[in-house]
Amino acid sequence: RKRCGYGVHSPSAFDFITSVIYEKAQYYAYDDIENSEQYRKVKAIQTIQTITKVYRLLFRLVNRIQPHNIIEVGPLSTSVLYLRAAKGNAEYVSFSTETDGPDIISKYITHHGTNFVFIRYKENQEIIKKVIELSFPKINKESVFVFEGICYDSSMRQLWHEIECNEHAITTYDLYDLGIVLFDSAKIKQHYKVNF
């Protein structure tokens, strides 16, 4: 396990762990989001409760990457407020595996130069596997995929192991609550387990 970057030799991975994952700055947007009426309304109807630190990390990821579009796969959640607040002018698109098949999701991901994809825990895992199979070979080195709940049950742990082994997933970060996948093939394939 890597905590606060100790034992990480890659400069880019060290920077990512210390400046994004362990960033302690209290962004003004956190209070704006968490005190908003919209936050209370969405939180009251979302089906899965997630700890605030996870969605704050999503905010920091988007703030760091500055993607031109953000895709979220899963039911309505307060995560949308954090994702949108981090880059207000990014195009935001939401899909659900209940209504959207893997071909529709993958086609959008691969045809819009996608930078940031967030896949919620407990979505249909067979569909997610198909999305990965169709999307990973076609996305660019700037893309970032984030998977929620990678260690919440045995099926998610198995899915995360398959993602780590995927030839297109170059750098992965296992944060228990989230799995982050980067695709820059110029780097050496490496997997980090971070005590988040």
C-alpha positions in Angstrom: 0.0 0.0 0.0 1.1 3.5 -0.8 0.2 6.3 1.7 0.9 9.9 0.9 3.2 8.8 -2.0 5.7 6.9 0.1 7.4 4.2 -1.9 6.2 5.5 -5.3 9.1 6.1 -7.6 7.3 7.4 -10.7 7.3 11.2 -10.6 3.9 11.4 -12.4 2.3 8.8 -10.0 3.8 10.5 -7.0 2.4 13.8 -8.1 -1.0 12.3 -8.8 -1.2 10.7 -5.4 0.0 13.7 -3.4 -1.6 16.5 -5.5 -4.9 14.9 -6.4 -5.8 11.9 -4.2 -4.4 13.4 -0.9 -5.1 17.0 -1.7 -6.4 18.6 1.5 -7.4 22.1 0.2 -11.0 23.0 1.1 -12.3 24.1 -2.3 -15.0 26.7 -2.1 -17.2 24.6 -4.3 -17.5 21.9 -1.6 -19.6 24.2 0.6 -21.5 25.6 -2.3 -22.5 22.1 -3.4 -23.2 20.6 0.0 -25.3 23.5 1.2 -27.4 23.8 -2.0 -31.1 22.9 -2.3 -30.3 20.7 -5.3 -27.8 18.7 -3.2 -30.5 18.0 -0.6 -33.0 17.0 -3.2 -30.7 14.6 -5.1 -29.3 13.1 -1.9 -32.9 12.3 -0.7 -33.6 10.2 -3.8 -30.3 8.6 -4.7 -30.3 4.8 -4.3 -26.7 4.4 -3.1 -25.2 6.5 -0.3 -21.5 7.3 -0.9 -19.2 9.0 1.5 -18.5 12.6 0.7 -14.7 12.2 0.4 -15.3 10.0 -2.7 -17.2 12.7 -4.5 -14.8 15.4 -3.4 -12.1 13.3 -5.0 -14.1 13.2 -8.3 -14.2 17.0 -8.1 -10.4 17.1 -7.8 -9.9 14.7 -10.6 -12.0 16.7 -13.0 -10.4 19.9 -11.8 -7.0 18.4 -12.5 -7.8 16.8 -15.9 -10.0 19.6 -17.2 -11.9 17.3 -19.6 -14.0 18.7 -22.4 -16.7 16.1 -21.7 -17.7 14.0 -18.7 -19.7 10.8 -18.9 -21.4 9.2 -16.0 -22.9 5.7 -16.1 -25.4 5.0 -13.3 -28.5 6.3 -11.5 -28.9 9.9 -10.4 -26.5 10.8 -7.6 -25.0 13.9 -6.0 -21.8 13.0 -7.9 -23.2 15.0 -10.8 -23.0 18.2 -8.8 -19.3 17.6 -8.0 -18.5 16.6 -11.6 -20.2 19.6 -13.1 -18.9 22.1 -10.5 -15.3 21.1 -11.2 -15.6 22.2 -14.9 -18.8 24.0 -15.6 -18.2 24.3 -19.4 -17.6 20.6 -19.9 -20.3 18.7 -21.8 -21.9 16.3 -19.3 -23.7 13.1 -20.4 -25.4 10.5 -18.3 -26.2 6.9 -19.2 -27.9 4.1 -17.4 -27.5 0.4 -18.2 -31.2 0.0 -17.4 -32.1 2.0 -20.5 -28.9 2.3 -22.6 -27.1 -0.7 -24.0 -23.3 -1.1 -24.2 -23.2 -0.2 -27.9 -24.8 3.1 -27.3 -22.5 4.0 -24.3 -19.4 2.7 -26.1 -20.2 4.5 -29.3 -20.5 7.8 -27.5 -17.3 7.2 -25.5 -15.2 6.3 -28.6 -16.7 9.0 -30.9 -16.5 12.1 -28.8 -12.8 12.1 -27.7 -13.9 11.3 -24.2 -11.6 12.5 -21.4 -13.5 11.4 -18.2 -15.8 8.5 -17.5 -17.3 7.7 -14.1 -19.1 4.3 -13.7 -21.2 3.9 -10.6 -21.2 0.9 -8.4 -23.9 -1.8 -8.9 -24.6 -1.0 -12.5 -25.1 -4.0 -14.7 -21.6 -5.6 -14.7 -22.0 -7.6 -17.9 -22.9 -4.4 -19.7 -19.9 -2.6 -18.1 -17.6 -5.4 -19.2 -18.9 -4.9 -22.8 -18.4 -1.2 -22.6 -14.8 -1.8 -21.4 -14.2 -4.3 -24.2 -15.5 -1.9 -26.9 -14.1 1.4 -25.5 -10.7 0.7 -24.1 -9.0 0.0 -27.4 -10.3 3.2 -29.0 -9.8 5.9 -26.4 -6.9 8.3 -26.2 -4.0 8.6 -23.7 -5.7 11.6 -22.1 -8.7 9.5 -21.1 -9.5 8.6 -17.4 -12.0 6.0 -16.3 -13.2 5.9 -12.7 -15.0 2.9 -11.3 -17.0 3.2 -8.0 -17.0 0.4 -5.4 -14.2 -1.8 -6.8 -13.8 -3.7 -3.5 -17.4 -3.7 -2.2 -18.1 -7.3 -3.2 -16.5 -10.3 -4.8 -17.9 -9.6 -8.3 -16.6 -6.0 -8.3 -13.2 -7.2 -7.1 -13.1 -9.7 -10.0 -14.1 -6.9 -12.4 -11.4 -4.7 -11.1 -8.8 -7.4 -11.5 -9.9 -7.9 -15.1 -9.5 -4.1 -15.7 -6.0 -4.2 -14.2 -5.0 -7.0 -16.5 -6.5 -5.2 -19.6 -3.6 -4.4 -22.0 -5.0 -0.9 -22.6 -5.1 0.0 -18.8 -1.6 1.4 -18.2 -1.7 2.9 -14.8 -4.4 2.0 -12.2 -5.0 3.2 -8.7 -7.0 1.0 -6.3 -8.5 3.3 -3.6 -10.9 0.6 -2.3 -13.9 3.0 -2.9 -12.8 3.9 -6.3 -10.6 2.5 -9.1 -8.9 5.0 -11.4 -7.5 3.9 -14.8 -5.1 5.9 -17.0 -4.2 5.0 -20.6 -0.9 6.7 -21.4 1.0 3.9 -23.3 4.2 5.9 -23.1 4.4 4.9 -19.4 5.3 1.5 -17.9 2.2 -0.5 -16.9 1.9 -0.1 -13.1 -0.8 -0.8 -10.5 -0.9 1.1 -7.2 -2.9 0.3 -4.1 -3.5 3.6 -2.2 -4.7 3.8 1.3 -7.5 6.4 0.7 
